[in-house]
Amino acid sequence: MCSDVGRLDREGSRRKQCESLSQIRTMTIIEQAVDVLQKAKKVVFFTGAGISAESGIPTYREKLSGIWAGYDPRDLETAKAFRENPPLIWGWYLWRRLRVAQAEPNAAHLAIPHMANSLRHVSVITQNIDDLHERAGSLNVVHLHGSLAMPKCFACHRPAAVPPDQSAVPVEGALVEPPRCQRCNGKMRPAVVWYGEDLPTQAWKAAVRLVKDCDLLISVGTSGIVMPAAGLPDLALASGASVIHVNKSDVAMGEDREFMLMGAAAEILPMLLERIEAGKTRGA
């Protein structure tokens, strides 16, 4: 019995040592990430669905509700789906616009513009189609997958505003006939990138230029799956920049100059901001 007690004590001690070592490693990664951020002159934030999910905007992994409960969101993100049932797709996007309008930027969105100063330029590239970055104060945001803010004609691609009578939809959703283009009478569609469509040329060129020119890319809430945008961290590393990943799951590739900070963006980004502000105060 004494030997059993001794064995349990040793196992408990080993567990505590492992936990302590894990905490030390975690702190080391955080401190290294803070150091890289403090020294960076050109920082690019590359954001995905994870950052907006913390404001209550559903990701594609979540099941739909209301009249869309039986659909996979990816099946509604195609030109084919729009051709087959325009009221279904247009109604879904009106519902999504309403959800975005009701959401507020979270602490992660708010921290990003505050990381810029006279010595550090901050840019934002996002895969999200909401406007939470802009409402948090970020300027000149590059939207790789388009935006819900302004629809366009399905035929001639001319942009237009959503009619006032379609600005509200029931909570459970509704089938809504798309408005018509005033130039060609085509049906209006969301100005977002659907599956099978190319990214907007100007947005992609701007993103590549920013990433190649930065010395730090901070990837926040991205899945690392949707190409070609998912290749931007690789491009940053290949161009000599460091990469910080902020995600609830490990998405790092194990490269040098790469740091994985696991957790909620709304907690980690304000923490990074606080650390660099504290470092600036001590340096002064």
C-alpha positions as CSV (number, residue, x, y, z in Angstrom):
1,M,0.0,0.0,0.0
2,C,2.9,2.4,0.8
3,S,4.4,1.7,-2.6
4,D,1.1,2.6,-4.2
5,V,1.0,5.9,-2.3
6,G,4.6,6.7,-3.3
7,R,3.8,5.9,-7.0
8,L,0.7,8.2,-6.9
9,D,2.8,10.9,-5.4
10,R,5.5,10.6,-8.1
11,E,2.8,10.6,-10.8
12,G,1.2,13.7,-9.3
13,S,4.6,15.4,-9.1
14,R,5.3,14.6,-12.8
15,R,2.0,15.9,-13.9
16,K,2.6,19.2,-12.0
17,Q,6.0,19.5,-13.6
18,C,4.6,18.9,-17.1
19,E,1.9,21.5,-16.4
20,S,4.5,24.0,-15.3
21,L,6.7,23.3,-18.3
22,S,3.6,23.8,-20.6
23,Q,2.9,27.1,-19.0
24,I,6.5,28.2,-19.4
25,R,6.4,27.2,-23.1
26,T,3.1,29.1,-23.6
27,M,4.5,32.2,-21.9
28,T,7.6,32.0,-24.0
29,I,5.6,31.9,-27.2
30,I,3.5,34.9,-26.1
31,E,6.6,36.9,-25.1
32,Q,8.2,36.1,-28.4
33,A,5.1,37.1,-30.3
34,V,4.9,40.4,-28.4
35,D,8.6,41.1,-29.1
36,V,8.0,40.5,-32.8
37,L,5.0,42.8,-32.8
38,Q,6.8,45.5,-30.9
39,K,9.6,45.5,-33.5
40,A,7.4,45.3,-36.6
41,K,7.0,48.3,-38.8
42,K,4.5,46.9,-41.3
43,V,1.8,44.6,-39.9
44,V,-0.9,42.9,-41.8
45,F,-3.9,41.4,-40.1
46,F,-5.4,38.5,-42.1
47,T,-8.8,37.7,-40.6
48,G,-11.4,34.9,-41.2
49,A,-14.8,33.8,-39.8
50,G,-13.4,33.1,-36.4
51,I,-13.1,36.8,-35.5
52,S,-16.7,37.6,-36.5
53,A,-18.1,34.5,-34.8
54,E,-17.1,36.1,-31.5
55,S,-19.6,38.9,-32.4
56,G,-22.4,36.4,-32.9
57,I,-22.1,36.0,-36.7
58,P,-22.4,32.2,-37.6
59,T,-19.6,30.4,-39.4
60,Y,-20.3,28.0,-42.2
61,R,-19.7,25.1,-39.8
62,E,-22.9,26.0,-37.9
63,K,-26.3,24.6,-38.8
64,L,-28.7,27.1,-40.4
65,S,-32.1,27.9,-38.8
66,G,-35.4,29.2,-39.9
67,I,-36.5,28.4,-43.5
68,W,-32.9,27.5,-44.3
69,A,-32.6,24.8,-41.7
70,G,-32.4,22.0,-44.2
71,Y,-29.6,23.6,-46.3
72,D,-25.9,23.5,-46.2
73,P,-24.6,27.1,-46.4
74,R,-22.1,26.0,-49.0
75,D,-24.9,24.9,-51.3
76,L,-26.4,28.4,-51.1
77,E,-23.0,30.0,-52.1
78,T,-23.2,29.3,-55.8
79,A,-24.3,31.0,-59.0
80,K,-26.2,27.8,-59.8
81,A,-28.2,28.1,-56.6
82,F,-29.1,31.7,-57.5
83,R,-30.2,30.8,-61.0
84,E,-32.4,27.9,-59.7
85,N,-34.0,29.9,-56.9
86,P,-33.3,33.6,-56.8
87,P,-35.8,34.4,-53.9
88,L,-34.2,31.8,-51.7
89,I,-30.7,33.0,-52.1
90,W,-31.6,36.8,-52.0
91,G,-33.7,36.3,-48.9
92,W,-30.9,34.4,-47.2
93,Y,-28.5,37.3,-47.9
94,L,-31.0,39.9,-46.7
95,W,-31.2,37.8,-43.5
96,R,-27.4,37.7,-43.2
97,R,-27.2,41.5,-43.7
98,L,-29.7,42.0,-40.9
99,R,-27.6,39.7,-38.6
100,V,-24.5,41.7,-39.4
101,A,-26.3,45.0,-38.8
102,Q,-27.3,43.8,-35.4
103,A,-23.8,42.6,-34.5
104,E,-21.2,44.8,-32.8
105,P,-17.4,44.7,-33.3
106,N,-15.8,42.8,-30.5
107,A,-12.6,43.4,-28.6
108,A,-10.5,41.8,-31.3
109,H,-11.9,44.1,-34.0
110,L,-11.4,47.1,-31.7
111,A,-7.8,46.2,-30.8
112,I,-6.5,46.1,-34.4
113,P,-6.6,49.8,-35.3
114,H,-5.1,50.7,-31.9
115,M,-2.0,48.7,-32.7
116,A,-1.0,51.3,-35.4
117,N,1.3,54.2,-34.4
118,S,3.8,56.6,-36.0
119,L,6.3,53.8,-36.3
120,R,4.0,50.9,-37.1
121,H,1.6,50.7,-40.1
122,V,-1.3,48.3,-39.8
123,S,-3.3,46.9,-42.7
124,V,-6.3,44.5,-42.7
125,I,-7.1,41.8,-45.2
126,T,-10.3,39.9,-44.5
127,Q,-12.1,36.9,-45.9
128,N,-15.3,38.1,-44.1
129,I,-18.1,39.9,-45.9
130,D,-19.3,41.9,-42.9
131,D,-18.3,45.5,-42.1
132,L,-17.2,44.9,-38.5
133,H,-13.6,46.0,-39.1
134,E,-14.7,49.3,-40.6
135,R,-17.1,49.9,-37.7
136,A,-14.2,49.2,-35.3
137,G,-12.1,51.9,-36.9
138,S,-9.9,50.1,-39.4
139,L,-9.4,51.9,-42.7
140,N,-8.9,50.7,-46.3
141,V,-9.9,47.1,-45.4
142,V,-9.2,44.6,-48.3
143,H,-12.2,42.3,-48.7
144,L,-11.1,39.2,-50.5
145,H,-14.5,37.7,-50.7
146,G,-16.6,40.8,-51.4
147,S,-19.0,42.5,-49.1
148,L,-22.6,42.4,-48.0
149,A,-22.8,46.2,-48.0
150,M,-23.5,46.7,-51.7
151,P,-25.1,44.2,-54.1
152,K,-24.5,44.0,-57.8
153,C,-26.3,43.0,-60.9
154,F,-26.1,39.3,-61.8
155,A,-25.9,40.2,-65.5
156,C,-23.8,43.4,-65.9
157,H,-22.2,43.5,-62.4
158,R,-23.2,47.2,-61.8
159,P,-23.4,47.9,-58.1
160,A,-26.7,49.2,-56.5
161,A,-28.2,49.8,-53.1
162,V,-30.6,47.5,-51.3
163,P,-34.2,48.9,-51.7
164,P,-35.5,50.4,-48.4
165,D,-38.5,48.0,-48.5
166,Q,-36.1,45.1,-48.3
167,S,-34.0,46.4,-45.4
168,A,-35.8,44.2,-42.9
169,V,-36.7,40.5,-43.0
170,P,-38.4,38.2,-40.4
171,V,-36.2,36.6,-37.8
172,E,-37.0,33.2,-39.3
173,G,-36.2,34.4,-42.8
174,A,-38.3,34.8,-46.0
175,L,-38.2,34.2,-49.7
176,V,-37.7,37.6,-51.3
177,E,-37.6,38.3,-55.1
178,P,-34.4,40.2,-56.0
179,P,-34.7,43.8,-57.2
180,R,-33.9,44.6,-60.8
181,C,-30.9,46.4,-62.2
182,Q,-31.9,49.9,-63.4
183,R,-29.5,49.6,-66.4
184,C,-30.1,46.2,-67.8
185,N,-33.1,44.8,-65.8
186,G,-31.0,41.9,-64.6
187,K,-31.6,40.5,-61.1
188,M,-29.5,41.9,-58.3
189,R,-27.2,39.5,-56.4
190,P,-24.9,39.8,-53.4
191,A,-21.5,41.3,-54.2
192,V,-19.7,38.4,-52.6
193,V,-17.5,35.7,-54.0
194,W,-19.4,32.4,-54.5
195,Y,-17.8,29.0,-54.8
196,G,-16.3,28.6,-58.3
197,E,-15.8,32.3,-58.7
198,D,-12.5,34.2,-58.9
199,L,-11.5,36.6,-56.2
200,P,-11.8,40.3,-57.1
201,T,-8.6,41.0,-59.1
202,Q,-7.8,44.4,-57.5
203,A,-8.5,43.1,-53.9
204,W,-6.2,40.0,-54.5
205,K,-3.4,42.1,-56.0
206,A,-3.6,44.5,-53.1
207,A,-3.5,41.6,-50.6
208,V,-0.5,40.0,-52.2
209,R,1.3,43.4,-52.3
210,L,0.7,44.0,-48.6
211,V,1.7,40.6,-47.6
212,K,5.0,40.6,-49.6
213,D,5.9,44.0,-48.1
214,C,5.0,43.3,-44.5
215,D,7.4,42.1,-41.7
216,L,4.6,40.6,-39.7
217,L,1.4,38.9,-40.6
218,I,-1.2,38.1,-37.9
219,S,-3.7,35.5,-39.0
220,V,-6.9,35.7,-36.9
221,G,-9.7,33.1,-36.9
222,T,-8.9,31.7,-40.4
223,S,-9.5,28.0,-41.2
224,G,-6.5,27.7,-43.5
225,I,-8.7,25.8,-46.0
226,V,-10.2,28.3,-48.5
227,M,-7.8,28.9,-51.3
228,P,-6.1,31.0,-52.6
229,A,-6.5,33.2,-49.5
230,A,-5.3,30.4,-47.2
231,G,-1.9,30.6,-48.9
232,L,-1.2,34.2,-47.6
233,P,0.6,33.1,-44.4
234,D,2.9,30.9,-46.6
235,L,3.5,33.9,-48.8
236,A,4.4,36.0,-45.8
237,L,6.9,33.4,-44.5
238,A,8.4,33.0,-48.0
239,S,8.9,36.8,-48.2
240,G,10.8,36.9,-44.9
241,A,8.0,38.0,-42.6
242,S,7.0,36.4,-39.3
243,V,3.6,35.0,-38.8
244,I,1.4,35.0,-35.6
245,H,-1.6,32.7,-35.7
246,V,-4.5,33.5,-33.3
247,N,-7.0,30.7,-33.4
248,K,-8.9,28.3,-31.1
249,S,-7.3,25.3,-32.9
250,D,-3.7,24.8,-33.9
251,V,-3.3,25.9,-37.6
252,A,0.5,26.5,-37.5
253,M,2.7,24.8,-40.1
254,G,5.7,24.4,-37.8
255,E,7.9,26.9,-39.6
256,D,10.5,29.2,-38.1
257,R,9.3,32.7,-37.4
258,E,5.8,31.3,-36.8
259,F,4.0,31.6,-33.5
260,M,0.7,29.9,-32.5
261,L,-1.4,31.6,-29.9
262,M,-4.4,29.5,-29.1
263,G,-7.5,31.0,-27.7
264,A,-10.3,33.5,-28.4
265,A,-9.3,36.5,-30.6
266,A,-11.3,38.8,-28.4
267,E,-9.0,37.9,-25.5
268,I,-5.6,37.5,-27.2
269,L,-5.6,40.6,-29.4
270,P,-6.4,43.0,-26.5
271,M,-3.7,41.2,-24.5
272,L,-1.1,41.8,-27.3
273,L,-2.2,45.4,-27.4
274,E,-1.8,45.8,-23.7
275,R,1.6,44.2,-23.8
276,I,3.0,46.3,-26.5
277,E,1.6,49.5,-24.9
278,A,3.2,48.4,-21.6
279,G,6.5,47.9,-23.4
280,K,6.3,51.3,-25.1
281,T,5.8,52.9,-21.7
282,R,8.8,51.1,-20.2
283,G,10.9,52.1,-23.2
284,A,10.0,55.7,-22.8
